[in-house]
Amino acid sequence: MDITYSSYKKENYSHCEDLVNVAWGFDKLFKSESLRTIAKYLYTKGSLVSSNYRYVAVYEGVIVGFIFGFNSSRNKHRLAAVWLGLKATIDLSFKKMDKEEKNNFIEIIKNHQINRSKVISGKNNEIVLFVVSPKFQGRGVGTKLWQGFRDYCSCSASSSIQVETNKAGASAFYERLGFNHRADFYSPLHNLATEGGQACIYEYIQKKI
């Protein structure tokens, strides 16, 4: 199978958002079309602007997997993050949607971030968003993308690479890569996507050569 790996480009965004929607099922989670659109955009674009490593796997012109990661020894795109927050605020304030559903979504995001901040360190490297199409899982695509980010972090001041995941989802995959479970935390966001899902942090420690 002729899969190529390359740096993320702006024209890749819609394919990445589509993969996120398949993985998280945003179209099934919200009644309001506007809220579905905002949620997909916030989750995908928010992860993009929080990253300084972006790589994609391409098959026949279509993105079949990608990884957005953050190397703590390199700079963040702070201006882009500010712009994203402003756009989200405007969209949530003025676009037509169910008010109760919107307020519930805002509360879910807030509580997720509060609880997450208690168990994850910003001083470490992190896989921010990592998705592989279900049709291409088990073919080495995820491993290849991961190895690229791992090598990118070899020059970091931190030897730790963290990732947030769901025990009912990709935890087994990360364990196969050499990650170890570090902590659980309560996330209404994970429960929204996967009933009874347990949010957790896994950690990979790079060996110093």
N, C-alpha and C positions, 0 to 999 in steps of 0.2 A: 504494500500500500504506500503510495507516494504522498506522504505527509511532509510538509515543509514547516520550519519554525523560523519566526522572524519577529522583529520589534513591532509593537503595536503602532498602528497608524490611525488617524482620525476617521478614515473611511471604514475602519473595522468596528466602530462603536455599535451600530445597529445590530450586527451579528452577535456581539458580546451581550447586549441587552436581551436579545432573543434567548440566548443560552441561559441567562440568569432567570428569565421568566419561566423557562421549562423546569429549571432546578427548584425554584421556589414556588411556582404556581401562583404568581401574583394575580393572574386573570381569574382565579377561582377564590381568592381571599377577600376581595372587596366588591361590593355591589356597585359603587360609584366608578364609572369609567375614568373620570378625571383623577380620582384617588389612585386607581390602578396605574395610570400613566405616571403620576408623580412618584409613587412608591418604586416602580421599576427604575425610573430615572435616578432617584436619590440613591438607591442601593448600588446601581452600576456606576453612575458618574461620581458618586461620593467616594466609592472605592478607588476609582481611577485617579481622582485628584489627591487622594491620600497616599498614593504610591509613587515611588521613583524607579520602579522596575516594572515593565509591562511587556509581556511576550505572548505571542499567539501561535496556535497550531492551525495550519490551513490545509484543507483537502478540496481539490477541484474548485478553488476560488472561494470557498466557504470556511469561516472560522469554526473549528470543531472543538476548540479548547483554548483556554487562556489562563494566565496567572498575573495578578497584580500584586506586587510585593513592596515592602518598605525596608530599606537598609538604613538603620538608625544613624550611620555615620555620614549620610548624604542628606541633602536639603529636601524639604517638603515644598510643594507648590502652594504656598499659603494664600496668594491672591486668588487663585482658582477656587480654593475652598471657601473663601469669603463670598465670592460671586455666587457659588452654588447655594450657600446658605440664604443669601438674599433672594435668589430666584425661587427657592422652595417656599420661603415665607410669603412672597407675593402670590405664588400659585395657590397655596393653601388658603390664603385670605380672600382671593377674588374669583377663583374658578368654582363653578357650580358642582356641589357634591353634598352627600348626606352629612349634616352637621355632627350628628352623634358618632357616626363612623369616623369622620375626620378627627374629632377630639380624642376618640379612643386610640386611633393610630398615633397621634402625637404623644399621648401618654405612654403607649407601648414603647416607642422609640426612646423617650426620656428615661424610663425605668430600665430599659436594656442598657443604655449607656452608663447609668449610675452603677448598676450592679457589675457590669463588665470592668469598669475602671478600678474596682476593688481587687481584681485578681490578675490584671495584665499590666505589664510595665512598658511605658513608652520608650524606655532606654534600650529595649531589645529589638531585633529585627522581627518582621512579621509578614506572614502571608495574609494579605488584606482580602483578596477575593480570588478564588481558584475554582474554575468550572470546566468540566469536560462533558461533551455531548454524551448522553446515554448510549448512543450507537457506537461510540468510539472508546468507551471504557473497557479496560481489560486488554488494551492493545499497546500499552506502553506510552501512550500520549501524556498522561498525567505524570508519570515518572520522569519523562524527558523534560517537561516543563519545570518540574520541581528541581531537577538537577541543575538547570540553568540558573534558577534563583539562588539555590544553595551556593553555587560557585560565585555568584555575584556578591554574596554576603561574606565570602572568605576573607575579604579585606576589611571587614567591619571591626570596630572596637569591641563589639559584643559577639560572643560565641553562641548566643542563644537565638533561635528562630521560633517564634510563637505562631499559633494559628487558633482561631476560634472555630469550633465546629459543633456538630450535634452528635451525641452518642448513637442516635438512631440512624445517622447518615454516614459520614465519611471517616469515623474514628478508626475503623479497621484498616482503611487505606493508609492513614497516617502512621499507624503502628507498624505497618509493613515497611514504611520508609525509615523507621527508626525513631519516630516521635514517642514520647512518653506522656501519659496523662499528668497534668499538673494541678488542675482545679476545676470544680463545677461551679456554676453560678445560675441563679434564677433569671430566666429571660422570657418575658411575655411574647417577645418577637419570635423566638424559636417555637414556643407553644402555639402561636398563631399559625405558623407554617407546618408544624408537625405536632399533632395532638399528643401530649405527654412527652414531648421531646426534651432532652436534657442538654442545655448549653454547657460547653466545657472548653477549657484551654489545653492544648497539647503543646509540647515543647521539644525541640530538637537541639542538641548540643553538638556543635561542630568540634571535631578534634583538631587541635593545633598541631601543625606539622613542624 
